[in-house]
Amino acid sequence: MTNNANHQILTKFDEIAQKYDSQRRKLIPCFDDFYNTAASLVQLDQQAPRILDLGAGTGLFSSYILRSYPEARLTLIDLSTGMLDIAKERFAETGASEVTYHLGDYSTFEDGEPYDAIISSLSIHHLEDEAKQALYAHIFHLLKPGGVFVNADQVLGKTPFLDGLYRSDWVAKIEATDLSPEALQAAYERTKLDKMAPLDTQLGWLRDSGFSDVDCVYKSYNFVVMLARKI
C-alpha cells in the first residue's frame, strides 16, 4: 500500500474510531450473519491458537474468535492508533491477556513463528488489486500447514449492473437506520477509499497463492466471507 493511500485510510479511520463499533451494525445490514459466519470458520485443534488479525481496527472480529478460543494468542495489526486504542480498551475489559498490538502496514508484516489462523474484516478491499494478490501470497507464507485464512470483506459486482444493485441496496438500508446525515455522509466519503475486486477473481488469487479448500461461504450482496486453507 502506498504511503499516500495509508495516510488517507489512517485519517478517515482515526476520525471515526470512537463511533466505529456503534455504527458498524447499522452500516452492515447483514451484521450478525456476516460476523458469526466468519468466526465459525476458525476451527482449530488447539486451545490457545496463534491468530493474526489484519486491519484489526477496534478488535471486533477478534472478539468473536475469543468466544470460542478464550485462550487464543492474538496479534492485532492496524494503521490507526485510534482504532487500536479502542481494541486495547475492549480486551482490557474482557480480561484477555494474550493480545499483542502492532501499529503499521500489514502488507509488510513479518513474524518468525507461523500462525494457526489469519483473519481480516472489511480491510483488504482498500488495497489495489496487485497488492491484494501479493498479500494473499504473504498470508499463505505466514500460516502453518493446516492453518486457515478467513476474510470477511466487500467485493465488486461481476458487472456494472450488479455492482450498482449492491450499492443501491446498501444505500437504501443504511438510510433507513437512525444514522445522522453527518454519519451517512462520512460513510459515503469512506467508500471513496474502496478498491474492491470481484469475488471470483479473489478466489482465483487465493488458489494461485497455494491455498486449498477455497470458497465463499457466505454472501449478501457485496458482503462476503471467504475461506482458504493451507494444507
C-alpha positions as CSV (number, residue, x, y, z in Angstrom):
1,M,0.0,0.0,0.0
2,T,1.4,3.4,-0.9
3,N,2.2,6.0,1.8
4,N,-0.5,8.3,0.4
5,A,-3.1,5.6,0.5
6,N,-2.1,4.7,4.0
7,H,-2.4,8.3,5.1
8,Q,-5.9,8.7,3.7
9,I,-7.1,5.5,5.3
10,L,-5.4,6.4,8.6
11,T,-7.0,9.8,8.7
12,K,-10.5,8.6,7.9
13,F,-10.5,5.8,10.4
14,D,-8.8,7.8,13.2
15,E,-11.7,10.3,12.8
16,I,-14.4,7.6,13.2
17,A,-12.6,5.4,15.8
18,Q,-14.8,6.3,18.8
19,K,-18.1,5.8,17.0
20,Y,-17.0,2.9,14.7
21,D,-18.4,-0.1,16.6
22,S,-21.7,1.6,17.4
23,Q,-22.2,2.5,13.8
24,R,-20.9,-0.7,12.2
25,R,-24.1,-2.7,13.0
26,K,-26.1,-0.1,11.1
27,L,-23.7,0.2,8.2
28,I,-23.5,-3.6,7.7
29,P,-27.1,-4.7,7.0
30,C,-26.2,-8.4,7.4
31,F,-24.0,-7.7,10.5
32,D,-24.9,-10.8,12.6
33,D,-24.7,-13.4,9.9
34,F,-21.5,-11.7,8.5
35,Y,-19.5,-11.9,11.7
36,N,-21.0,-15.1,13.2
37,T,-20.3,-17.0,9.9
38,A,-16.7,-15.6,9.7
39,A,-15.9,-16.5,13.3
40,S,-17.4,-20.0,12.9
41,L,-14.9,-20.8,10.2
42,V,-12.0,-20.6,12.5
43,Q,-11.9,-24.2,13.6
44,L,-8.7,-25.3,15.2
45,D,-7.5,-28.2,17.3
46,Q,-5.6,-26.3,20.0
47,Q,-7.0,-24.4,22.9
48,A,-4.5,-21.5,22.6
49,P,-4.0,-20.9,18.8
50,R,-1.9,-18.1,17.4
51,I,-4.2,-15.8,15.4
52,L,-3.3,-12.8,13.4
53,D,-5.9,-10.1,12.7
54,L,-5.1,-7.9,9.7
55,G,-6.6,-4.4,9.7
56,A,-8.0,-5.3,13.1
57,G,-9.4,-1.9,13.8
58,T,-11.3,-2.0,17.2
59,G,-10.7,-5.7,17.5
60,L,-14.4,-6.6,16.7
61,F,-13.6,-9.7,14.6
62,S,-11.0,-10.9,17.2
63,S,-13.6,-10.6,20.0
64,Y,-15.8,-13.1,18.2
65,I,-12.9,-15.5,18.0
66,L,-12.3,-15.3,21.7
67,R,-15.8,-16.6,22.4
68,S,-14.7,-20.0,21.0
69,Y,-11.0,-19.7,21.9
70,P,-10.7,-17.6,25.1
71,E,-7.0,-18.6,25.5
72,A,-6.1,-17.6,21.9
73,R,-2.9,-15.6,21.4
74,L,-4.0,-12.7,19.3
75,T,-1.9,-10.3,17.3
76,L,-3.7,-7.3,16.0
77,I,-2.2,-5.0,13.4
78,D,-3.7,-1.8,12.1
79,L,-2.7,1.6,10.7
80,S,-4.9,3.6,13.1
81,T,-3.7,4.4,16.6
82,G,-7.3,5.5,17.4
83,M,-8.7,2.1,16.4
84,L,-6.1,0.1,18.3
85,D,-6.7,2.2,21.4
86,I,-10.4,1.1,21.3
87,A,-9.2,-2.5,20.8
88,K,-7.0,-2.2,23.9
89,E,-9.9,-0.9,25.9
90,R,-12.1,-3.8,24.6
91,F,-9.7,-6.5,25.6
92,A,-8.7,-5.0,28.9
93,E,-12.4,-5.1,29.9
94,T,-12.7,-8.7,28.8
95,G,-9.6,-9.8,30.7
96,A,-7.9,-11.2,27.6
97,S,-4.2,-11.3,28.4
98,E,-2.6,-12.8,25.2
99,V,-3.0,-9.8,22.9
100,T,-0.2,-8.1,21.0
101,Y,-0.7,-4.9,19.1
102,H,1.2,-3.7,16.1
103,L,0.8,-0.2,14.6
104,G,1.6,-0.4,10.9
105,D,1.0,-1.7,7.4
106,Y,0.1,-5.4,7.5
107,S,1.2,-5.8,3.8
108,T,4.8,-6.0,5.1
109,F,4.3,-7.6,8.5
110,E,6.7,-10.4,9.3
111,D,6.8,-12.9,12.2
112,G,9.3,-15.6,12.9
113,E,6.6,-18.0,14.2
114,P,3.7,-19.0,11.9
115,Y,0.1,-18.6,12.7
116,D,-2.7,-21.1,13.1
117,A,-5.2,-18.7,11.6
118,I,-5.2,-15.3,9.9
119,I,-8.4,-13.3,9.9
120,S,-9.4,-10.0,8.4
121,S,-12.7,-8.0,8.2
122,L,-13.5,-5.1,6.0
123,S,-10.0,-4.1,5.3
124,I,-8.4,-5.8,2.3
125,H,-10.8,-4.1,-0.1
126,H,-8.8,-0.9,0.5
127,L,-5.8,-2.4,-1.4
128,E,-5.1,-2.1,-5.1
129,D,-5.6,-5.4,-6.9
130,E,-1.8,-6.1,-7.3
131,A,-1.4,-5.5,-3.5
132,K,-4.3,-7.9,-2.7
133,Q,-2.6,-10.6,-4.8
134,A,0.7,-10.1,-3.0
135,L,-1.0,-10.0,0.4
136,Y,-2.7,-13.4,-0.3
137,A,0.7,-14.9,-1.1
138,H,2.2,-13.4,2.0
139,I,-0.7,-14.7,4.2
140,F,0.0,-18.2,2.8
141,H,3.6,-17.8,3.9
142,L,2.6,-16.7,7.4
143,L,0.3,-19.6,8.1
144,K,1.2,-23.0,9.5
145,P,0.3,-26.1,7.4
146,G,-3.3,-26.8,8.3
147,G,-3.9,-23.1,9.0
148,V,-6.9,-21.2,7.8
149,F,-7.4,-17.7,6.4
150,V,-10.9,-16.1,6.8
151,N,-11.6,-12.8,5.0
152,A,-14.9,-11.1,5.7
153,D,-15.0,-8.3,3.2
154,Q,-16.7,-6.4,0.4
155,V,-16.4,-7.3,-3.2
156,L,-17.1,-5.7,-6.6
157,G,-20.1,-6.9,-8.5
158,K,-19.3,-9.0,-11.6
159,T,-21.0,-6.5,-13.9
160,P,-21.7,-2.8,-13.6
161,F,-25.4,-3.6,-13.2
162,L,-24.8,-6.0,-10.3
163,D,-22.4,-3.6,-8.6
164,G,-25.0,-0.8,-9.0
165,L,-27.6,-3.1,-7.5
166,Y,-25.3,-3.9,-4.5
167,R,-24.7,-0.2,-3.9
168,S,-28.3,0.9,-4.2
169,D,-29.4,-1.8,-1.8
170,W,-26.8,-0.7,0.8
171,V,-27.7,2.9,0.5
172,A,-31.4,2.2,0.9
173,K,-30.8,0.1,4.0
174,I,-28.4,2.4,5.8
175,E,-30.6,5.4,5.1
176,A,-33.5,3.6,6.7
177,T,-31.5,3.5,10.0
178,D,-31.2,6.3,12.6
179,L,-27.8,7.3,11.5
180,S,-27.4,11.0,11.3
181,P,-26.9,12.8,8.0
182,E,-23.3,13.6,9.1
183,A,-22.6,9.9,9.8
184,L,-24.1,8.8,6.5
185,Q,-22.0,11.4,4.6
186,A,-18.9,10.2,6.4
187,A,-19.7,6.6,5.4
188,Y,-20.1,7.7,1.8
189,E,-16.8,9.5,2.0
190,R,-15.0,6.4,3.3
191,T,-16.3,4.4,0.4
192,K,-14.1,6.6,-1.9
193,L,-11.2,4.7,-0.4
194,D,-12.6,1.4,-1.6
195,K,-10.7,-0.6,-4.3
196,M,-13.0,-3.6,-4.4
197,A,-12.3,-6.6,-6.7
198,P,-14.8,-9.3,-7.9
199,L,-15.3,-12.3,-5.7
200,D,-14.4,-14.9,-8.3
201,T,-11.2,-13.0,-9.1
202,Q,-10.1,-13.1,-5.5
203,L,-10.9,-16.7,-5.0
204,G,-8.6,-17.4,-8.0
205,W,-5.9,-15.3,-6.5
206,L,-6.1,-17.4,-3.3
207,R,-5.8,-20.6,-5.2
208,D,-2.9,-19.2,-7.2
209,S,-1.2,-18.4,-3.9
210,G,-1.2,-22.1,-2.9
211,F,-4.4,-22.3,-0.8
212,S,-6.7,-25.3,-0.9
213,D,-10.3,-25.6,0.1
214,V,-11.0,-22.1,-1.2
215,D,-14.6,-21.0,-1.1
216,C,-17.1,-18.2,-0.5
217,V,-19.0,-19.5,2.5
218,Y,-21.4,-16.5,2.9
219,K,-22.6,-13.8,0.6
220,S,-25.2,-11.0,1.0
221,Y,-25.0,-8.6,-2.0
222,N,-21.3,-7.4,-1.8
223,F,-20.6,-8.6,1.8
224,V,-18.8,-11.9,1.6
225,V,-16.9,-14.3,3.8
226,M,-14.1,-16.2,2.1
227,L,-12.3,-19.2,3.4
228,A,-8.9,-20.6,2.4
229,R,-6.9,-23.4,3.9
230,K,-3.1,-24.2,3.7
231,I,-2.5,-27.9,3.6
